[in-house]
Amino acid sequence: MKIYLNTIKDVEHYEFDDVYELNKILNYFQIKKFNNIHASFSITKMESIYELIISLDACIDVVSSYTLKIFPYNFHLEDKLYFTSDENFENDDVIYLENEYFDLDNIIYSLIVTSLPLNIHQDNEKIAKIEGVSEDIEDNITSSPFDKLKDIDLD
C-alpha cells in the first residue's frame, strides 16, 4: 500500500490488514508466513517532516530457534518513526524517502523483522538434543557470546 506525500494534508489515518503483499516480499528465514495482521497508522505532516505512528497486531508462522518447528506467534508492536523527502533534514532519527510516498508494506515488514527476538520459541520448549553434541556446546547455545566479556577488568 503506497501513500503519496502530496495526499497528506495535516493528519491522516489509515488501516492496514492485507497479508498478501507481505507474504509476497517475505524473505526472512525465521518467518514462514503472515497469517493475519491489523495495523493502524497516523501520519502527521510537519513542514518537511512526517511523523508516522503505528500500532499493529499480527499472527505469523515462525521457525523455533530450539527445534526448527514452525508455530504461530502473536506479535504486537507500537512505534513512532520520522520521515522526510528533503535530504537536508535526513539524520539518525529522520529517514529519507527517496520516492514521494510511504510504502506501508515494506515499513511493516521491516519493523516486524527487526523487532522479532533472535531466540524465538514456544513456552516450555526445550533445545532439541543432537546426537554426538556435548552438553557444554549446548550450554553455549543458550548463553550469550558476550558472557565471555563479563570478567574483563577495564580499569
Disulfide bonds with the S-S distance in Angstrom:
none
